[in-house]
Amino acid sequence: MVFGHGSSVASANDAVRRVAEDAARAGQWDLCETAFLEASPRLEEAVSTLVSAGADEILVLPYFLTLGIHLQRDLPKLIEELMTQYRIPIRVTAPLDGHPALSGILVARADEAVS
């Protein structure tokens, strides 16, 4: 599951959905949902969808740059509640910060801007 903050701007949420769809294809994931903290579908809805589709464990991939308050406080609380409710393991990866590809993305954006 790709988990983003969510926005009142629909196109921002659609962009996260497209990245999740691309990742699911590239990773050959049989099941993949996108969920948001402050948009629809919420994490609870996406977990329910995955469990209904047969998932017996869930990996949450935060589409957040840094380990801010939402990932430190809000997400762990939600995960704990959902693991109790569904009785399945739910693991969470690190946010995007620290991944070596990020600096390359910045370089590429800078190159695009000055080309």
Secondary structure, 3 states (H helix, E strand, C coil): CEEECCCCCHHHHHHHHHHHHHHHHHHCCCCCCEEECCCCCEHHHHHHHHHHCCCCCEEEEECCCCCCHHHHHHHHHHHHHHHHHHCCCEEECCCCCCCCHHHHHHHHHHHHHHC
